[in-house]
Amino acid sequence: MDEYIGQIVVSKAGRDAGRAFVIVGVADDAHVLIADGQLRGLSRPKKKKLKHIRPTGVYVEGFPNSLNSGGLLDADVAKAIGNSGFGKTHAQGEFDVETRCN
């Protein structure tokens, strides 16, 4: 499951629904650790069930190596999400029609 590290995902459930995150670790078979560099930093990643995130198939280039070397900052994570096209739309909590509750 380490192949998921560095992938940008969008939360489908919870108060962070619609926000974009980067997978920074794997907790177990059903959970990953995610961070966005703003509300959830690398020092305090959120544990999230796999069924509550939507994978985008977009990976941050060189992310696993930077994470392992310790040279990665929260600002780098936030910038990577923004540069991938998920920053403003998803990070501000705007919902797709499919995820909105009526």
Sequence and secondary structure as in RCSB ss.txt:
>XXXX:A:sequence
MDEYIGQIVVSKAGRDAGRAFVIVGVADDAHVLIADGQLRGLSRPKKKKLKHIRPTGVYVEGFPNSLNSGGLLDA
DVAKAIGNSGFGKTHAQGEFDVETRCN
>XXXX:A:secstr
 GGGTTEEEEE SSTTTT EEEEEEE SSSEEEEE SSSS TTS EEEEGGGEEEEEEE TTHHHHHHHT   HH
HHHHHHHHTT HHHHHTT   TTT   
